[in-house]
Amino acid sequence: MSNLLEKASIVLTPTAYSDGTLHSIKPLQTLGSELVTNGDFATDSDWTLESGWSISNGKLSATLSNSTNAYQAEVLETGKTYQITYEISNYSQGGVRFQFAGGGGTVSGTSNSSNGLFTEKLKATVNHTSIRFRSLTTGGGFTGSIDNVSVKEVIDADFDFSRPTTGSATGIGSRENSSGNIESVAANLPRIDYLGGTAHILLEPQSTNTATYSNDFTQGDIFNSSNNPSLTGAVLTSQQATSPDNTNNAWLLKDNNSGGSGVVAIRYFGANVTSNHFNTITIFVKKALSNDFIIIKSGGFDSGASGSTWFDINNGTLGNVSGSHTAKIEDYGSGYYRCSVTFKTITDVDGSVQLQLASSNGSDQVTKDGTNGVYIFGLQCEADASRNFATSYIPTSGSTVTRSADEANNSGSSDLINSTEGVLYAEIAALADDGTNRILGMSNGGDFNNSVLLRFSSVSNRIQAQVRLGGVYQCTLNYSVSDATEFNKIAFKYKQNDFSLYVNGIERATDTLGDVITGLDVLDIDVSANNVFYGKIKCVAVFKEALTDAQLTCLTT
């Protein structure tokens, strides 16, 4: 397959990133030809100068008190990204900003108010065709000189990436790093996650951990509200083991050695949830003493929401799962498993959530002889009207915390994507088989109605490949995999009246009637605003030619 990827025009893998960018490994970034004329100001031509600007001694100079411009028109193309460099000298006051301008307002660079050489990247959007220097009124207007101006197209397929801090939402996320430890990742930095052992790009929706003390099991509430946690037949001790974040902050929950047998648990009574929302509880657990099981229990809610689910923390498997729960257990290494249950209630929205020790599957009793116990870390409680699965760990310490959504888009160009024929390839996994549409693909200027798409559809475990032209589906190919949450290799070949879908080495569906799109020029992970792709990505690639059957088989095997 590696040889085939050499034929691709765009290749994204989890290998390189920076603040606000997911870097493609192909093509490597290059710069186009110089687009500015008279950027060294050797003459008085090419630039239009408003009041306060002049050209003398080979420099663009300004002595200003108002917001005015020096500009060149018809330089840029909409949708392309450019690298701009310029030098400021003889600075004495105010500030200046480089801008793209046109029929759709402006795109602005940073405000600079010092001597120096400045470089930045800007993307022309909405009919921006002109470049200009604009003096700023702050500080009395810009006074200084500008020289050595350069504007060149950036030729690459990097993705714009964001997970911003907005309002009450933090841009900080978490991942499992290559050492197997949970760590925080700063806002607007992509998360390269190693859960499962292989690096992949993690893209998640916005979510809130409503457990106000995620790693203090002596206080705090969960969901809309609850009582502080209480113990039954248990002893709880802090800082007893290294946790998944590689610090000594795991708690030991053990039986109280009071004799006999019974329930040993942490309980959150008075837990209030929102009617008809999916409520998900997750916690990291590691076997510490003799018992092999723990239970997550919801009680006091509607009968369809109350129940108990067992987790085998010795073997990392599910035990009995309540009919009112959906459940999952994930191996985080070093003996830790992240255990989760989700339930939904409508009428009785006040109840309890409990974590109990168990010595065997199906039993909620343990012998209270001091030999039963587990290490626990990282409680998370999430609620959502449509999402029925847990997201990555969000630490809290005294209040709820909301993590912003991950977004990646604006890769590629018309030079790198062929509208007439090609292949869209992805090795991807869904976060959950949750009955939603999660779409990535190529389009004409970000227009979902004119696009080539891959999606996990709302039908359970179904992969779809589609072409939309003017909002009309020209082709829809379907194939159901055994598990959409596992990584699948998918290739969609598109060509006039010749479409095929390959999944995991086999041609799964074809269509011989349909049109293709004109003007494909952008690859987006979130091509559909209402059906954003949230999941895991090992690779996304674009080919400018329709590969052969043998090549498609090889690519997806």
C-alpha positions as CSV (number, residue, x, y, z in Angstrom):
1,M,0.0,0.0,0.0
2,S,2.9,2.4,0.7
3,N,3.8,2.4,-3.0
4,L,0.2,3.2,-3.9
5,L,0.2,6.2,-1.5
6,E,3.1,7.6,-3.5
7,K,0.5,8.0,-6.3
8,A,-1.8,10.1,-4.1
9,S,-2.0,13.9,-4.4
10,I,-3.0,14.3,-0.7
11,V,-2.0,12.1,2.2
12,L,-2.9,12.8,5.9
13,T,-1.6,10.6,8.7
14,P,-1.1,11.3,12.4
15,T,2.5,12.3,12.0
16,A,2.8,16.1,12.2
17,Y,0.8,19.0,13.6
18,S,1.2,22.5,15.0
19,D,-1.0,25.1,16.6
20,G,-4.1,25.3,14.4
21,T,-2.8,22.9,11.8
22,L,-2.9,19.2,10.9
23,H,0.0,18.8,8.5
24,S,-0.3,16.6,5.5
25,I,2.7,14.4,4.6
26,K,1.9,14.9,0.9
27,P,2.4,17.2,-0.8
28,L,5.2,18.8,1.1
29,Q,4.7,22.5,1.4
30,T,6.0,24.6,-1.4
31,L,5.6,28.3,-2.4
32,G,4.3,29.5,-5.7
33,S,5.7,32.3,-7.8
34,E,5.8,35.9,-6.6
35,L,2.4,37.7,-7.0
36,V,3.3,41.2,-5.8
37,T,4.7,43.6,-8.4
38,N,7.1,46.3,-7.3
39,G,7.5,44.7,-3.9
40,D,10.8,46.4,-3.5
41,F,9.3,49.8,-4.3
42,A,11.9,50.5,-7.0
43,T,9.3,52.7,-8.8
44,D,6.2,54.6,-8.0
45,S,4.0,52.3,-10.0
46,D,1.7,49.3,-9.2
47,W,0.6,50.4,-5.8
48,T,-2.5,52.6,-5.2
49,L,-1.7,55.0,-2.3
50,E,-4.4,56.7,-0.2
51,S,-3.8,59.8,1.9
52,G,-0.7,59.6,4.1
53,W,1.1,57.0,2.0
54,S,4.1,57.6,-0.3
55,I,6.9,55.8,-2.1
56,S,10.4,57.3,-1.8
57,N,14.0,56.0,-1.6
58,G,12.8,52.5,-2.4
59,K,10.4,52.2,0.5
60,L,6.7,52.5,1.1
61,S,6.3,55.1,3.8
62,A,3.5,56.5,5.9
63,T,2.9,59.4,8.2
64,L,-0.7,59.0,9.3
65,S,-3.5,59.8,11.7
66,N,-6.3,57.9,10.0
67,S,-7.1,54.4,8.8
68,T,-6.0,54.5,5.2
69,N,-4.5,52.0,2.7
70,A,-1.8,51.2,0.2
71,Y,-3.0,48.4,-2.0
72,Q,-2.7,46.3,-5.2
73,A,-5.9,44.9,-6.8
74,E,-6.6,41.5,-8.5
75,V,-3.7,39.7,-6.9
76,L,-5.4,36.7,-5.2
77,E,-7.7,33.8,-5.9
78,T,-10.6,33.0,-3.6
79,G,-10.0,29.9,-1.5
80,K,-6.2,29.8,-1.6
81,T,-3.7,30.3,1.2
82,Y,-0.8,32.7,0.9
83,Q,2.4,33.4,2.7
84,I,3.2,37.1,3.2
85,T,6.5,38.6,4.2
86,Y,7.4,42.3,4.7
87,E,9.9,44.4,6.5
88,I,9.2,47.4,8.7
89,S,11.9,50.0,9.4
90,N,12.0,53.6,10.6
91,Y,9.1,52.9,12.9
92,S,8.1,55.6,15.3
93,Q,4.4,55.2,16.2
94,G,1.1,53.4,15.7
95,G,0.5,50.1,14.0
96,V,0.0,48.6,10.6
97,R,-1.8,45.4,9.4
98,F,-1.6,43.4,6.2
99,Q,-5.0,42.5,4.8
100,F,-6.8,40.7,2.0
101,A,-9.8,42.7,0.8
102,G,-12.6,42.5,-1.7
103,G,-16.3,41.9,-2.1
104,G,-16.6,40.0,1.1
105,G,-14.9,42.2,3.7
106,T,-11.4,41.6,4.8
107,V,-9.0,38.9,6.2
108,S,-6.5,40.5,8.5
109,G,-3.0,39.6,9.6
110,T,-1.5,40.6,12.9
111,S,-1.1,44.2,14.0
112,N,2.6,45.1,14.0
113,S,4.1,48.1,15.8
114,S,7.9,47.6,15.7
115,N,10.8,47.3,13.3
116,G,11.4,43.8,12.0
117,L,10.8,41.2,9.3
118,F,7.3,39.7,9.5
119,T,5.9,36.5,8.0
120,E,2.3,35.2,8.2
121,K,-0.2,33.0,6.4
122,L,-3.7,34.1,5.3
123,K,-6.5,32.4,3.4
124,A,-8.4,34.4,0.8
125,T,-12.2,33.8,1.3
126,V,-15.3,35.3,-0.2
127,N,-14.0,37.2,-3.2
128,H,-10.8,38.5,-1.6
129,T,-8.6,39.5,-4.5
130,S,-6.7,42.6,-3.3
131,I,-3.8,43.0,-0.9
132,R,-3.3,46.1,1.2
133,F,-1.4,47.6,4.1
134,R,-3.8,49.4,6.5
135,S,-2.7,51.9,9.1
136,L,-4.3,51.6,12.5
137,T,-5.7,54.5,14.4
138,T,-4.3,53.1,17.7
139,G,-1.3,55.2,18.6
140,G,-2.1,58.0,16.3
141,G,-1.8,56.1,13.0
142,F,1.2,54.2,11.6
143,T,4.4,56.1,11.0
144,G,7.2,54.1,9.5
145,S,8.5,52.4,6.3
146,I,7.7,49.1,4.6
147,D,10.0,47.2,2.2
148,N,10.6,43.7,0.6
149,V,6.9,42.8,0.3
150,S,6.3,39.2,-0.9
151,V,3.0,37.3,-1.5
152,K,3.2,33.7,-2.6
153,E,0.6,30.9,-2.8
154,V,1.2,28.2,-0.2
155,I,0.9,24.8,-2.0
156,D,0.1,22.1,0.5
157,A,-2.8,20.0,1.8
158,D,-2.6,20.9,5.5
159,F,-5.9,21.0,7.4
160,D,-7.0,24.0,9.4
161,F,-7.6,22.6,12.9
162,S,-9.4,24.1,15.9
163,R,-10.5,23.1,19.4
164,P,-10.9,26.7,20.7
165,T,-11.6,28.1,24.1
166,T,-15.0,29.8,23.5
167,G,-17.3,31.0,26.2
168,S,-17.4,28.5,29.0
169,A,-15.9,25.8,26.9
170,T,-12.2,25.0,27.2
171,G,-10.0,24.1,24.3
172,I,-7.9,21.7,26.4
173,G,-8.4,18.1,25.6
174,S,-6.8,14.8,26.7
175,R,-5.3,11.9,24.9
176,E,-3.3,8.7,25.7
177,N,0.2,9.4,24.7
178,S,2.8,7.0,23.2
179,S,3.9,6.1,26.7
180,G,0.4,4.9,27.6
181,N,-0.4,7.8,29.9
182,I,-3.3,10.3,29.8
183,E,-2.1,13.8,29.3
184,S,-3.7,17.2,28.5
185,V,-3.4,18.8,25.1
186,A,-3.6,22.5,24.7
187,A,-6.3,24.4,22.8
188,N,-6.1,24.2,19.0
189,L,-3.6,21.4,19.0
190,P,-4.7,18.2,17.4
191,R,-4.8,15.1,19.6
192,I,-2.7,12.2,18.3
193,D,-4.1,9.4,20.5
194,Y,-2.4,6.0,21.1
195,L,-5.3,4.2,22.8
196,G,-5.2,0.7,21.3
197,G,-1.5,0.9,20.6
198,T,-1.5,2.7,17.2
199,A,-1.5,6.4,16.6
200,H,-4.6,8.0,15.2
201,I,-6.2,11.5,15.1
202,L,-8.9,11.8,17.7
203,L,-11.9,14.0,16.7
204,E,-14.7,14.4,19.3
205,P,-17.8,16.5,19.7
206,Q,-18.1,19.1,22.5
207,S,-18.9,17.5,25.8
208,T,-19.2,18.4,29.5
209,N,-18.0,16.4,32.5
210,T,-20.7,17.2,35.1
211,A,-18.8,15.3,37.9
212,T,-17.5,18.4,39.7
213,Y,-14.6,16.6,41.3
214,S,-13.5,14.0,38.8
215,N,-10.8,12.6,41.1
216,D,-12.0,13.3,44.6
217,F,-14.5,10.7,45.7
218,T,-15.3,12.4,49.0
219,Q,-17.1,15.4,47.6
220,G,-18.9,16.9,44.5
221,D,-22.1,16.2,42.6
222,I,-22.9,14.7,39.2
223,F,-25.2,15.4,36.3
224,N,-27.6,18.3,37.0
225,S,-27.1,17.8,40.8
226,S,-26.6,15.2,43.5
227,N,-25.6,14.7,47.1
228,N,-21.9,14.3,47.9
229,P,-20.7,10.7,47.5
230,S,-21.2,8.4,50.5
231,L,-19.7,5.0,51.4
232,T,-21.4,1.8,52.3
233,G,-19.3,-1.0,53.8
234,A,-16.2,0.6,52.4
235,V,-13.0,2.4,53.2
236,L,-11.6,5.0,50.8
237,T,-8.0,6.1,50.8
238,S,-6.3,8.6,48.4
239,Q,-2.9,8.5,46.7
240,Q,-2.6,4.7,46.8
241,A,-1.3,4.0,43.3
242,T,-0.1,5.5,40.0
243,S,-3.1,6.4,37.9
244,P,-3.5,6.5,34.1
245,D,-2.1,10.1,34.1
246,N,1.1,8.7,35.6
247,T,0.9,10.4,39.0
248,N,0.3,8.9,42.4
249,N,-3.4,10.0,42.6
250,A,-5.4,6.8,42.3
251,W,-7.8,6.0,45.2
252,L,-8.1,2.6,46.9
253,L,-11.7,1.5,47.5
254,K,-11.8,-1.6,49.7
255,D,-14.2,-3.4,52.0
256,N,-14.2,-2.2,55.6
257,N,-13.3,-5.5,57.2
258,S,-16.4,-5.5,59.4
259,G,-17.2,-9.2,59.0
260,G,-19.9,-11.0,57.1
261,S,-20.7,-10.1,53.6
262,G,-22.7,-7.4,51.9
263,V,-22.6,-4.3,49.6
264,V,-19.3,-2.3,49.4
265,A,-19.9,0.8,47.4
266,I,-19.5,4.5,46.7
267,R,-23.0,6.0,46.2
268,Y,-24.2,9.3,44.7
269,F,-27.8,9.7,45.9
270,G,-30.1,12.4,44.8
271,A,-28.7,12.4,41.3
272,N,-30.9,14.5,39.1
273,V,-30.7,14.1,35.3
274,T,-32.5,15.6,32.3
275,S,-35.6,13.7,31.0
276,N,-34.9,11.7,27.8
277,H,-31.2,12.5,27.7
278,F,-28.5,9.8,27.4
279,N,-26.6,9.8,30.7
280,T,-23.1,8.2,30.7
281,I,-21.0,7.3,33.7
282,T,-17.3,6.3,33.2
283,I,-14.5,5.5,35.7
284,F,-11.0,4.1,35.4
285,V,-10.7,0.9,37.6
286,K,-7.7,-1.4,38.3
287,K,-7.8,-4.7,40.3
288,A,-6.0,-4.1,43.6
289,L,-7.0,-7.0,45.9
290,S,-8.9,-10.3,45.5
291,N,-12.1,-9.3,43.8
292,D,-12.3,-9.5,40.0
293,F,-15.5,-7.5,39.3
294,I,-17.0,-4.1,39.8
295,I,-20.6,-3.0,39.2
296,I,-21.9,0.3,38.0
297,K,-25.5,0.7,39.1
298,S,-28.3,3.2,38.4
299,G,-31.3,3.0,40.7
300,G,-34.5,4.9,41.5
301,F,-35.1,6.0,37.9
302,D,-37.7,4.7,35.5
303,S,-37.6,0.8,35.4
304,G,-36.1,1.1,31.9
305,A,-33.2,3.1,33.3
306,S,-32.4,1.3,36.5
307,G,-30.1,-1.6,36.6
308,S,-26.6,-3.1,37.3
309,T,-23.8,-3.9,34.9
310,W,-20.8,-6.1,35.9
311,F,-17.2,-5.5,34.6
312,D,-14.5,-8.1,34.8
313,I,-11.4,-6.0,35.7
314,N,-9.2,-9.1,35.7
315,N,-9.8,-10.0,32.1
316,G,-11.0,-6.7,30.7
317,T,-14.4,-8.0,29.6
318,L,-18.1,-7.2,30.2
319,G,-20.0,-9.4,32.6
320,N,-23.8,-9.2,32.9
321,V,-25.1,-6.0,31.2
322,S,-28.5,-4.6,32.4
323,G,-31.1,-4.4,29.8
324,S,-31.5,-0.7,30.7
325,H,-27.8,0.0,30.1
326,T,-25.4,0.1,27.2
327,A,-21.9,-0.7,28.4
328,K,-18.3,-0.6,27.4
329,I,-14.9,-1.6,28.8
330,E,-11.6,-0.2,27.3
331,D,-8.1,-1.3,28.1
332,Y,-5.9,1.7,29.1
333,G,-2.8,-0.4,30.0
334,S,-1.0,-1.0,33.3
335,G,-4.1,-2.9,34.5
336,Y,-6.5,0.0,34.2
337,Y,-9.8,-0.3,32.4
338,R,-12.3,2.5,31.6
339,C,-15.7,1.2,32.4
340,S,-18.9,3.0,31.2
341,V,-22.6,2.6,31.2
342,T,-25.3,4.8,29.6
343,F,-29.0,5.0,30.5
344,K,-32.0,7.1,29.7
345,T,-34.9,8.0,31.9
346,I,-38.1,10.0,31.2
347,T,-40.3,10.3,34.2
348,D,-38.3,9.5,37.3
349,V,-35.3,11.8,36.8
350,D,-34.0,11.6,40.4
351,G,-32.1,8.5,41.5
352,S,-28.7,7.2,42.4
353,V,-25.5,6.1,40.8
354,Q,-23.3,3.6,42.5
355,L,-19.9,1.9,42.1
356,Q,-19.7,-1.4,43.9
357,L,-17.2,-4.1,44.4
358,A,-18.2,-7.6,43.3
359,S,-16.4,-11.0,43.7
360,S,-18.3,-12.7,40.9
361,N,-20.4,-11.9,37.9
362,G,-24.1,-11.4,38.8
363,S,-23.5,-11.0,42.6
364,D,-23.4,-7.7,44.4
365,Q,-22.1,-9.2,47.7
366,V,-18.5,-9.4,48.8
367,T,-16.9,-10.8,52.0
368,K,-16.0,-7.9,54.3
369,D,-12.7,-9.3,55.4
370,G,-10.3,-6.6,54.2
371,T,-9.3,-8.6,51.1
372,N,-11.5,-6.9,48.4
373,G,-10.6,-3.6,46.8
374,V,-9.9,-1.7,43.5
375,Y,-8.0,1.4,42.5
376,I,-10.2,4.1,41.0
377,F,-9.5,7.3,39.1
378,G,-11.2,9.8,36.8
379,L,-15.0,9.9,37.3
380,Q,-16.8,11.4,34.3
381,C,-20.6,12.0,33.9
382,E,-21.9,13.2,30.5
383,A,-25.4,13.9,29.3
384,D,-26.6,14.6,25.8
385,A,-29.9,14.4,23.9
386,S,-28.5,12.3,21.1
387,R,-25.0,11.1,22.0
388,N,-25.0,7.7,23.9
389,F,-21.3,7.2,24.4
390,A,-18.5,8.5,26.6
391,T,-15.9,10.9,25.3
392,S,-12.2,11.3,26.4
393,Y,-11.4,12.2,30.0
394,I,-12.2,15.8,31.1
395,P,-10.6,16.5,34.5
396,T,-12.6,18.7,36.9
397,S,-11.8,20.2,40.3
398,G,-14.7,22.0,41.9
399,S,-17.0,22.7,38.9
400,T,-18.2,21.2,35.6
401,V,-15.8,21.5,32.6
402,T,-16.8,21.7,29.0
403,R,-14.3,20.6,26.3
404,S,-14.8,22.2,22.8
405,A,-15.3,20.1,19.7
406,D,-12.5,19.2,17.3
407,E,-12.7,20.6,13.8
408,A,-10.5,19.9,10.8
409,N,-11.1,21.3,7.3
410,N,-9.9,23.3,4.3
411,S,-7.3,20.9,2.9
412,G,-6.4,20.6,-0.7
413,S,-7.0,22.7,-3.8
414,S,-8.2,22.3,-7.4
415,D,-4.6,21.5,-8.3
416,L,-4.7,18.5,-5.9
417,I,-8.2,17.2,-6.5
418,N,-9.5,15.9,-9.9
419,S,-13.2,16.5,-10.5
420,T,-13.4,14.1,-13.5
421,E,-12.1,11.0,-11.8
422,G,-10.3,9.9,-8.6
423,V,-10.3,8.0,-5.4
424,L,-11.1,9.1,-1.9
425,Y,-9.4,6.7,0.7
426,A,-9.7,6.6,4.5
427,E,-8.7,4.3,7.3
428,I,-11.2,5.4,10.0
429,A,-13.2,4.2,13.0
430,A,-16.4,5.6,14.5
431,L,-16.5,6.7,18.1
432,A,-19.7,4.7,18.5
433,D,-22.4,2.9,16.4
434,D,-24.8,5.6,17.5
435,G,-27.3,6.1,14.7
436,T,-25.9,9.3,13.4
437,N,-24.4,10.4,10.1
438,R,-20.6,11.2,10.3
439,I,-19.3,12.5,7.0
440,L,-15.9,13.5,5.5
441,G,-15.2,14.3,1.9
442,M,-14.4,16.6,-1.0
443,S,-16.5,19.4,-2.3
444,N,-16.7,22.5,-4.5
445,G,-15.8,25.3,-2.1
446,G,-17.2,23.6,0.9
447,D,-20.6,23.1,-0.7
448,F,-22.1,19.9,0.7
449,N,-24.6,19.8,-2.2
450,N,-21.7,19.3,-4.6
451,S,-19.5,16.8,-3.0
452,V,-17.8,13.3,-3.0
453,L,-18.4,11.7,0.4
454,L,-17.6,8.9,2.8
455,R,-19.7,8.4,5.8
456,F,-20.7,6.2,8.7
457,S,-24.4,6.3,8.2
458,S,-27.3,6.3,10.7
459,V,-27.9,2.7,9.9
460,S,-26.0,0.4,12.3
461,N,-22.4,-0.3,11.2
462,R,-23.1,0.9,7.7
463,I,-20.4,2.6,5.5
464,Q,-21.7,4.8,2.6
465,A,-20.0,6.4,-0.4
466,Q,-21.9,9.1,-2.2
467,V,-21.7,11.7,-4.9
468,R,-24.0,14.8,-4.7
469,L,-24.5,17.1,-7.6
470,G,-26.7,20.2,-7.0
471,G,-28.1,18.4,-3.9
472,V,-29.1,15.3,-5.9
473,Y,-27.4,12.0,-5.1
474,Q,-25.8,10.6,-8.3
475,C,-24.4,7.6,-6.5
476,T,-25.0,5.9,-3.1
477,L,-23.0,2.7,-2.3
478,N,-23.6,0.9,0.9
479,Y,-21.7,-1.8,2.9
480,S,-22.2,-2.9,6.5
481,V,-19.1,-3.9,8.5
482,S,-19.1,-6.0,11.6
483,D,-18.0,-3.1,13.8
484,A,-17.8,0.5,12.8
485,T,-15.8,1.3,15.9
486,E,-12.9,-0.8,14.7
487,F,-10.6,0.6,12.0
488,N,-11.8,-0.1,8.4
489,K,-9.9,0.7,5.2
490,I,-12.3,2.3,2.7
491,A,-11.8,3.5,-0.9
492,F,-14.4,5.2,-3.1
493,K,-13.6,5.3,-6.8
494,Y,-15.6,8.0,-8.7
495,K,-15.8,8.5,-12.5
496,Q,-18.6,9.3,-14.9
497,N,-20.9,6.2,-14.8
498,D,-18.3,4.2,-13.0
499,F,-18.4,4.1,-9.2
500,S,-17.1,1.4,-6.8
501,L,-16.7,1.0,-3.0
502,Y,-13.9,-1.1,-1.6
503,V,-13.8,-2.0,2.1
504,N,-11.0,-4.1,3.7
505,G,-9.7,-5.5,0.5
506,I,-12.9,-6.4,-1.3
507,E,-15.1,-4.6,-3.8
508,R,-18.4,-4.3,-1.9
509,A,-20.7,-2.2,-4.2
510,T,-20.7,-0.6,-7.7
511,D,-22.8,1.8,-9.7
512,T,-22.6,2.4,-13.5
513,L,-24.9,5.4,-13.8
514,G,-24.3,8.9,-12.5
515,D,-22.5,12.2,-13.0
516,V,-19.4,13.6,-11.3
517,I,-18.8,17.0,-9.8
518,T,-17.2,20.0,-11.4
519,G,-14.8,22.2,-9.4
520,L,-13.8,20.0,-6.6
521,D,-11.2,22.0,-4.7
522,V,-11.4,21.3,-0.9
523,L,-11.1,18.2,1.4
524,D,-12.9,18.6,4.8
525,I,-13.3,16.3,7.8
526,D,-16.4,18.3,8.6
527,V,-17.8,18.8,5.1
528,S,-21.4,18.6,6.4
529,A,-22.1,21.1,9.2
530,N,-24.9,19.0,10.5
531,N,-23.2,15.6,10.2
532,V,-19.6,16.3,11.3
533,F,-17.2,13.4,11.2
534,Y,-16.3,12.6,14.8
535,G,-14.1,9.5,15.1
536,K,-10.6,8.2,14.7
537,I,-8.4,8.7,11.6
538,K,-5.2,6.8,10.7
539,C,-5.1,8.0,7.1
540,V,-7.0,10.0,4.6
541,A,-5.8,10.2,1.0
542,V,-6.9,11.6,-2.4
543,F,-5.9,10.2,-5.8
544,K,-6.3,12.2,-9.0
545,E,-7.0,9.1,-11.0
546,A,-9.4,6.2,-10.9
547,L,-7.2,3.3,-9.6
548,T,-7.6,-0.2,-11.0
549,D,-9.4,-3.0,-9.2
550,A,-6.1,-4.6,-8.3
551,Q,-4.8,-1.3,-6.9
552,L,-8.0,-0.7,-4.9
553,T,-7.8,-4.2,-3.5
554,C,-4.2,-3.6,-2.4
555,L,-4.9,-0.2,-1.0
556,T,-7.7,-1.4,1.3
557,T,-6.2,-4.8,2.3
